């Protein structure tokens, strides 16, 4: 069951949902708008190899904006710290952003119970697009889980406050050693 906007406000006030900073004006009928942070990373590998850490460059966004280019992978992060010990988060793009040709969180929109952090955002564009720090870029919804809540998120990305590249290579190297 998805939470309504009024329920999101109530659960933030009760401390059951973390959205910091929180602005009640950004609450939608069943989601909350979040903002793009001021740092993105561009993956610069010609071929991305999941068995190796990605090479990347850090881009500091400013008021002049930054033009994203097609056929590049960019990773941003939310300004807000978002999460809950009681609800599942789902981060998606806004329709206004999608209509500009920016695809956001197209493969990893589902968060885990217990994850409360600045989320890394996957960003891809279909044509050059200028982005700015602090722009409203996506929305998060909260879902009530069914069943026993025995596990909390303790994953490798939980402590990052800025965008972070894939760390799949760590899992793959462990598999190699396990053979």
Secondary structure, DSSP 8 states (H G I E B T S, - for coil): -B--HHHHHHHHHHTSSEEES--GGGB-SS-EEEEB-SEEEEE--SS--TTS---EEEEE--TT-EEE-TT-EEEEEBSSEEE-SSEEEEEEE-HHHHTTTEEESSS--B--TT-EE--EEEEEESS-EEE-TT-EEEEEEEEE--S--------TTTT-SS-----HHHHHHHHHHH-
